Amino acid sequence: MISAVQDGVIIRVRVMPRAGRSGVAGVRDGSLLVRLNAPPVEGAANAELIAVLAEVLGVAKRAIVIVTGLTSKQKRLRISGITVDRAASRLRLNDFL
């Protein structure tokens, strides 16, 4: 789900657009599950995904790039300036495993 790359991490994410509220909701099928209030229209859900993860991880929005899955529910995101351990701790993955 989280792998180290030079100067950051790659996180596999599954999004659920049009949810009641936005936030990290656990782990599903080996991916981080993120609920988004925004609809998947004109990039609104992708923008909200970046905003939610930036806040949770404590990084700037510009540090997060969607590598694959721009129009899919399954995505891979590259987050610069964070380690695997810090990302897992900030996402509280142990609570969901």
C-alpha positions, 0 to 999 in steps of 0.5 A: 500500500505504501512504498518508498521512492526517492524523496517520498512515498507512493500510496495506493488509494481507492476513493469513494466519491459522493460520500457523506463526509471526506476522510481516510476510512481504512484499508480495502483490498490493499489500498488506502480507502478515502471517502470524498464528499465531492463528485467525480466531475471535472477533477473535483474529487481529485482536488479534494483527495489531494487536499484531504491527504495533504492535511492528514499527512501534514504536507503541502498540496503541491507535494502530492501528485496523482501518478496513475488513475486520474479517472479511476477509483483506484489511484497511485499517488506520489507524496514528496518529503515524507517517509513510509513510517511517518506516512503510516503513522499519520494515516493511523494504518495500525488502527485499520489493520 
